[in-house]
Amino acid sequence: MKDTAVIGIGNILLKDDGIGVHTIRELEKEDLPSTVELVDGGTSTLAMLSYFLECRKIIVIDALKAGLEPGTIYRIRPEDLASYEKGNLSIHDVQILDVVQMARMLGAAPDVTIFGIEPLEIGYELEMSDLMRNKIPEIIGLLKQELGFASQEETSFA
């Protein structure tokens, strides 16, 4: 059984909304422990329930509109999403809350961390903005830190 699932969520057809999926694609090039499973969650968060039931730790990467500077990286817990403006939450963020609640009802309580990245622009376009693309190495650094095998580089959370 995998210990940790890193799930990238988003729609790659909607410009910066695809940050989670694009980050997973870059992570696939990294040398990660075999206990870590990388998951391209696309836009179907509910399909991720099995990971929430089977893994001890879940890290979700997604675009998150919370009103700070585009490119800001938020490190939050699912409970924190409840305090965000509902209008700013993407459908996948709402689904993350639902999946966590379903997993808890089924007796699983994985440690869930969400890395949300403030998007610059969401619209019908395959290419992400340069700002978001340039954030991927920083997101990967933060992820490695979260997983406990990072070099101690300077990283900043909102």
C-alpha positions in Angstrom: 0.0 0.0 0.0 1.2 3.5 -0.9 1.8 5.7 2.1 1.2 9.0 0.4 -0.8 10.2 -2.7 0.0 13.5 -4.3 -3.1 14.4 -6.4 -3.0 17.2 -9.0 -6.4 18.6 -9.7 -7.6 20.9 -12.4 -8.7 21.4 -16.0 -5.7 21.7 -18.4 -8.1 23.3 -21.0 -8.7 26.3 -18.7 -5.2 27.9 -18.6 -4.0 28.3 -15.0 -6.7 26.0 -13.6 -4.5 23.2 -14.8 -1.6 23.9 -12.4 -2.2 20.8 -10.3 -2.1 18.5 -13.3 0.9 20.2 -14.8 2.8 20.0 -11.5 2.1 16.2 -11.4 3.6 15.9 -14.9 6.8 17.7 -13.7 6.9 15.6 -10.5 6.9 12.5 -12.6 10.4 13.5 -13.7 11.6 13.7 -10.0 13.1 10.9 -8.0 10.5 10.3 -5.4 10.3 7.4 -2.9 8.2 4.4 -4.0 5.8 5.1 -1.1 4.6 8.2 -2.9 2.0 7.8 -5.7 1.4 10.6 -8.1 -2.1 11.0 -9.4 -3.5 13.1 -12.2 -6.8 13.8 -10.7 -8.1 15.9 -13.6 -11.4 17.5 -12.7 -13.0 14.4 -11.0 -12.2 14.8 -7.4 -14.9 12.3 -6.3 -13.1 9.6 -8.2 -10.2 10.1 -5.8 -12.0 8.6 -2.8 -10.0 5.3 -2.9 -6.8 7.2 -2.3 -8.4 9.0 0.7 -9.4 5.5 2.1 -6.1 3.8 1.4 -3.3 6.4 2.1 -2.1 7.8 5.3 -1.3 11.2 3.8 -2.8 13.0 0.9 -1.4 16.2 -0.7 -3.7 18.0 -3.2 -2.4 20.6 -5.7 -5.0 22.8 -7.2 -5.6 26.4 -8.3 -7.3 28.3 -5.5 -8.8 31.7 -5.7 -8.5 33.4 -2.3 -7.8 36.9 -3.4 -4.1 37.4 -2.9 -1.5 38.1 -5.5 -1.6 35.6 -8.5 1.1 33.0 -7.9 0.6 33.0 -4.2 0.9 29.5 -2.8 -1.4 28.6 0.1 -0.9 25.6 2.3 -4.2 24.8 3.9 -6.2 21.9 5.4 -9.6 20.9 4.1 -11.3 22.4 7.2 -9.8 25.8 6.2 -11.7 25.7 2.9 -15.0 26.0 4.8 -14.0 29.6 5.7 -13.4 30.7 2.1 -16.0 32.5 0.1 -18.1 29.8 -1.6 -18.1 31.8 -4.8 -14.3 31.6 -5.0 -14.0 27.9 -4.4 -13.8 25.8 -7.6 -16.0 22.8 -7.9 -13.0 20.6 -7.2 -12.3 22.4 -3.9 -15.9 21.8 -2.8 -15.5 18.1 -3.8 -12.3 17.8 -1.8 -14.3 18.6 1.3 -17.0 16.1 0.3 -14.4 13.4 -0.3 -12.7 14.0 3.1 -16.1 13.8 4.8 -17.0 10.6 2.9 -13.6 9.0 3.8 -14.3 9.9 7.5 -17.7 8.4 7.4 -16.1 5.2 6.0 -13.6 5.2 8.9 -10.6 6.6 7.2 -8.9 9.8 8.4 -5.9 10.6 6.2 -3.8 13.6 6.9 -4.8 15.9 4.0 -2.9 19.0 3.0 -3.9 21.3 0.1 -1.4 23.4 -1.8 -3.5 26.0 -3.6 -2.0 28.4 -6.1 -3.7 31.7 -6.8 -4.3 31.7 -10.6 -3.5 34.6 -12.8 -6.0 33.8 -15.4 -8.6 31.1 -16.0 -10.0 30.9 -19.5 -10.2 28.5 -22.5 -6.5 28.1 -23.3 -4.1 25.1 -23.0 -1.0 27.1 -22.1 -0.7 28.2 -18.5 0.6 31.7 -17.9 4.3 32.1 -17.5 3.7 33.2 -13.9 2.1 29.8 -13.0 4.6 27.7 -15.0 7.4 29.4 -13.2 5.8 28.5 -9.9 6.1 24.8 -10.5 9.6 24.3 -9.1 8.7 26.2 -6.0 5.6 24.0 -5.6 7.7 20.9 -6.0 10.2 22.2 -3.4 7.3 22.8 -0.9 5.9 19.3 -1.6 9.3 17.7 -1.0 9.5 19.6 2.3 6.0 18.5 3.2 7.0 14.9 2.5 10.1 15.3 4.6 12.9 14.9 2.1 13.6 18.4 0.9 16.8 20.3 0.8 16.1 23.2 3.1 15.7 25.8 0.5 14.0 29.1 1.1 10.3 28.6 0.7 7.4 30.9 1.5 3.8 30.2 2.4 1.0 32.6 2.4 
